[in-house]
């Protein structure tokens, strides 16, 4: 979901709110995002895991764990947002300088055109793959239009490779 107005957020059904795990922000917007609105989105979207940053055309640029804006990096979805981190996030959006404010932001990705082995190699080589979900290696999946469509997990890739090897042996 792209970060919209609070009214649009409140118009969603509970079921729709519960399905949203990624909130998208557009880089370069000046005086557009405000602390209280971001806090409200985090409060209402209880299953929010990721923050996606895109350019004006909606092309993927960065992915950040939602916990990076919280008081602690603990997983509880209802832990409070840190106002200083939220303000830094807004400055990063306005200036486009995410690496300064969030040096561990994820820019690596897998393409939908990558085969299983290519995806596996990209995750294994990526120093960022462990930064989105604790104790897991994942990267965003980007389609041919440069839009994020999900994440890919190293464990699932390894399982798929193992299945393919077993099939080839039989």
CORUR-V697604 format. One record per helix or strand. SS is the DSSP state (hx for helix, st for strand). FROM is the first residue (numbers start at 1). TO is the last residue. If there is no record, write none. Layout:
# CORUR-V697604
ss from to
SS FROM TO
SS FROM TO
This chain:
# CORUR-V697604
ss from to
st 2 2
hx 6 10
hx 14 19
st 22 26
hx 35 44
st 50 54
st 60 65
hx 66 69
st 70 70
st 81 81
hx 83 95
hx 98 101
st 106 106
st 109 111
hx 116 125
st 138 142
st 148 153
hx 154 169
